[in-house]
Amino acid sequence: MNYIKHLNGVFLQFSKDNRLNPTHISLYVGLFQLWNNYHFCDAFHINRQEVMAYAKIGSKSTYHRCLKELHHWKYLFYTPSHNPFQGSRIRMFDFGTSDGHVVYPYRPKTRTSNGQVVVPLNKHIETTKNKTNGDKPDCPQNEFEVISFFQKENCPKKEAKKFYNHYQSVGWTLGGNTKIVDWTAVARKWILKAEEFKQEKTILPVSQNTDNLRTVSSKNYNEPL
């Protein structure tokens, strides 16, 4: 495989593909480096922690989502493993052609005689996130993702559950009709409000007159209040 032609081809395709965000590209580059370490073999097994370290991805859910999307969009072939002692299997597609132009792959090592871009006929798989707001997560995948986010922000697990249950019940909308664009931004605002409420509760009102409830036996009850 021609190392330079492959990178030129795949980065040219990246520039044309509006579905991709920086996390997809960093993940692909990390996998490409591992492929290089394996001397560009037909397929190789990966370790999730190692790939996440190469790609600088901190979230497992983000890692799995991006890997599946790269598979669906035909940048690589991903075979997940259910064996804890054997990593998932990756097969990288060859983006290099005889004249250096990219070929959009729908099978391994697809080439054309004239180097023109070939686009598969099958419809691309799109996610809700891609359709609505680009690379911003409009809603979390599950409650565990919310809890993990709140813990990173040093906020209690209880607040994370309150946040998730509230917005899950209203369909991840604001005011009942406006779709949330970025749930992490809404979560940070929720955390700030929770901190403000907590501080307000610690400030107890001080009475200006501590003898309001005291009386004497000689009080004249005929006097108006």
C-alpha positions, 0 to 999 in steps of 0.5 A: 500500500502507498502510505502517502497516496492513501493519506492524501486520498482519505483526507480528500474524502474527509474534506468532502464528507460533512457528516464527519466531526474532529472526533471521527478524524482523530479516531481514524488517524489513531486506527491508521497508526495502529494499522501502520504498526501492524505493517498494513496487514489485511485485518488486526485486533485492537485494544479500546484503551489504546485506541482511545489514548491515540485518538484522545477520546475520553468517553467510551460512548463517544468512542463506540459511536464514532467507530460504528459510524466510520464502519457505516460510512465505509471508512473501515470494517469493524467487527466487535468482539464479545471476548474480553481476552480478544479485542475487536477486529478492524479492516482498513480500506485502501483509499489510494489509487493509481493516480492518487485520487480518492475512491469512496470504498464500499468494499476493500481495496476498490480501485478505478481505472481513471481515478474518479471518485466512486460513490456507493448507491446505498443510502448513507446511514444518518443519525439524529445528531447529524440531522439536527446540529452537526457535532453537538449532542442534542441528548444523551444516549442513556442515564449513565452518560449523564451520571458520568458527565455530572461526576466529571463536573463534581456534581452529585449523582442525585442531581444527575438523575434529577436532570435526566428524569426531568428532560427525559419526561419532556422529550429533551426540549426547552419550554416543551417545544424547543428542541435541545441543541446541546444537552451538555450546555443545559446540564452545566446550567442545571449544575450552576443553578443547583449550586446557587440554590444550595448556597441560598439554603445555607443563608437562614433569615435572621429575625429583627425582633426575637421577642415577637412571641413573648407576652406578660401576664399583665397584657391588656387584651382589650388593646387593638393588635 
